[in-house]
Amino acid sequence: MSPARKQPDVSTYSGRFAVRLRSLREKAGLTPLELANATGVKQSTLYYWESGNFTPNVSQIESLAIALQTKPRLILPEK
């Protein structure tokens, strides 16, 4: 059994990005490992993004958009 996932702080930009990314990943029916493989990053990197600890750079946003079959601007949260 894995430990409970810490919820991101949605008062920060990285926290809102994390919630948005996880929601899009789940909507696309992808596991964290599948999305990590599709974007060429380590699974741990994806976990950092989904926990709100880090945000991806521009080229990684584009890779995420392709893997999630959406536009890059739709991955980014509202300011």
C-alpha positions in Angstrom: 0.0 0.0 0.0 1.5 3.4 -1.0 1.5 6.4 1.3 -1.2 9.0 1.0 -0.5 11.6 -1.6 0.1 15.1 -0.3 -2.3 17.6 -1.9 -0.6 20.5 -3.7 -1.0 24.1 -2.3 -3.5 25.5 -4.8 -2.8 29.1 -3.6 0.5 28.9 -5.6 0.9 28.7 -9.4 2.8 25.4 -9.2 0.1 24.0 -7.0 -2.6 25.0 -9.5 -0.5 23.6 -12.3 -0.1 20.3 -10.4 -3.9 19.9 -10.0 -4.5 20.7 -13.6 -1.8 18.3 -14.9 -3.1 15.4 -12.7 -6.7 16.1 -13.8 -5.7 16.1 -17.5 -3.6 12.9 -17.1 -6.5 11.1 -15.4 -9.0 12.3 -18.0 -6.7 11.0 -20.7 -6.7 7.6 -18.9 -2.9 7.6 -18.4 -0.9 6.3 -15.5 2.0 8.5 -14.2 4.4 6.0 -15.7 2.7 6.1 -19.1 2.7 9.9 -19.2 6.4 10.0 -18.0 7.4 7.6 -20.8 5.4 9.5 -23.4 7.1 12.8 -22.5 10.6 11.3 -22.0 10.9 12.2 -18.3 11.4 10.1 -15.2 8.4 9.0 -13.3 9.8 10.8 -10.3 9.9 14.1 -12.3 6.2 13.7 -13.1 5.4 13.1 -9.4 7.3 16.3 -8.6 5.1 18.2 -11.1 1.9 16.6 -9.8 2.8 17.4 -6.2 3.4 21.1 -7.0 7.1 21.0 -6.1 8.3 21.9 -9.6 6.9 22.9 -12.9 8.1 21.8 -16.3 10.0 24.0 -18.8 8.5 25.1 -22.1 9.7 22.2 -24.1 8.3 19.8 -21.5 4.9 21.6 -21.6 4.8 20.9 -25.4 5.6 17.2 -24.8 2.9 17.0 -22.2 0.4 18.6 -24.6 1.2 16.1 -27.3 0.9 13.1 -24.9 -2.3 14.5 -23.4 -3.7 15.3 -26.9 -4.4 18.9 -26.0 -2.9 22.4 -26.6 0.0 23.7 -24.5 -2.0 26.7 -23.3 -4.7 24.4 -21.9 -2.3 22.7 -19.6 -1.4 25.9 -17.9 -3.7 27.0 -15.0 -5.4 30.3 -14.7 -3.2 32.9 -13.2 
